[in-house]
Amino acid sequence: IMSKNSQIKDKVRKSKEWKEFRENLIEEQKTDPITGKKLARGCNCHHLDLDIEHYDQFNNERQVMLNRQSHEVVHFFYGDERHKKDWRSMIEGLIEVLERMDKYNNDINNNVKGRK
């Protein structure tokens, strides 16, 4: 049995308007803003506004296209409409761990391709 929110989302995702909006956004955006990589097949249209009452409001201010992993990372750090997380302190912790990794792996960094 689907929750009320899932039913609303499912109905919106099946609409012609949604499908057209999503395709246009993919064409317009072209790349994942987190990784800088080309949007892949199966990329997610991420709703920046998590209020279910606004789920059917399509505009470039409320949605952003993300590749699957980026979408998972966003929700890992931010949470969802039921549970918002303290993403700022989590990001600070992540930066600390990554900087510590850099101390041991500087020679690897020379081969890493950065974002655009």
C-alpha positions in Angstrom: 0.0 0.0 0.0 1.4 3.4 -1.1 1.5 6.3 1.3 -0.4 9.4 0.5 2.8 11.2 -0.5 3.9 8.3 -2.7 0.5 8.3 -4.4 0.8 12.1 -5.1 4.4 11.7 -6.4 3.4 8.7 -8.6 0.5 10.6 -10.1 2.7 13.6 -10.9 5.5 11.4 -12.4 3.0 9.7 -14.8 1.6 13.0 -16.1 2.5 14.2 -19.6 3.4 17.7 -18.2 5.9 16.1 -15.8 7.6 14.0 -18.5 7.9 17.0 -20.9 9.2 19.2 -18.1 11.8 16.6 -17.1 13.0 16.1 -20.7 13.3 19.8 -21.2 15.2 20.2 -18.0 17.7 17.5 -19.0 18.2 19.2 -22.4 18.7 22.6 -20.8 20.9 21.5 -17.9 23.0 18.8 -19.6 25.3 18.2 -16.7 25.1 17.1 -13.0 25.9 20.3 -11.0 27.7 18.2 -8.3 30.1 16.2 -10.4 30.1 18.2 -13.6 29.5 15.0 -15.6 27.0 14.6 -18.4 23.5 13.6 -17.1 23.1 9.9 -17.5 20.1 7.9 -18.5 17.9 7.4 -15.5 19.0 10.7 -13.9 16.8 12.0 -11.2 14.7 15.2 -11.2 15.4 16.4 -7.6 12.9 18.6 -5.9 14.6 21.3 -4.0 11.3 22.1 -2.3 10.3 19.0 -0.3 6.8 20.2 0.5 4.5 17.7 -1.0 1.9 20.4 -1.7 4.4 21.9 -4.2 5.4 18.6 -5.9 3.4 19.4 -9.0 4.9 22.9 -9.5 7.4 22.6 -12.3 10.0 25.3 -12.7 13.7 25.5 -12.9 13.8 27.1 -9.5 12.3 24.1 -7.7 13.9 21.2 -9.5 17.4 20.2 -10.5 18.6 17.2 -12.5 21.1 15.0 -10.7 22.7 11.7 -11.7 21.7 8.8 -9.5 24.7 8.8 -7.1 24.5 12.6 -6.7 20.8 12.3 -5.8 21.6 9.6 -3.2 24.4 11.8 -1.7 22.1 14.8 -1.5 19.5 12.9 0.4 22.1 11.2 2.6 23.3 14.6 3.7 20.0 16.6 3.7 17.4 14.0 4.5 13.9 14.1 3.2 10.5 15.6 3.9 10.2 13.4 7.0 13.6 14.0 8.5 16.0 16.9 7.8 19.6 16.3 8.9 22.3 18.6 10.2 24.0 18.6 6.8 26.4 21.4 7.5 28.1 19.6 10.4 28.1 16.4 8.3 29.9 18.2 5.4 32.4 19.7 7.9 33.1 16.2 9.1 33.5 14.9 5.5 35.9 17.7 4.6 38.0 16.9 7.7 38.2 13.2 6.7 39.0 14.0 3.1 41.7 16.5 4.1 43.3 13.9 6.3 43.2 11.4 3.4 45.0 14.0 1.2 47.9 13.9 3.7 48.5 10.3 2.7 47.5 10.4 -0.9 49.0 13.5 -2.4 50.7 11.5 -5.2 47.3 10.2 -6.3 45.9 13.7 -6.6 48.1 14.5 -9.6 46.0 12.0 -11.6 42.5 13.2 -10.5 40.4 15.2 -13.0 38.6 18.0 -11.3 35.3 19.6 -12.0 34.9 22.1 -14.7 
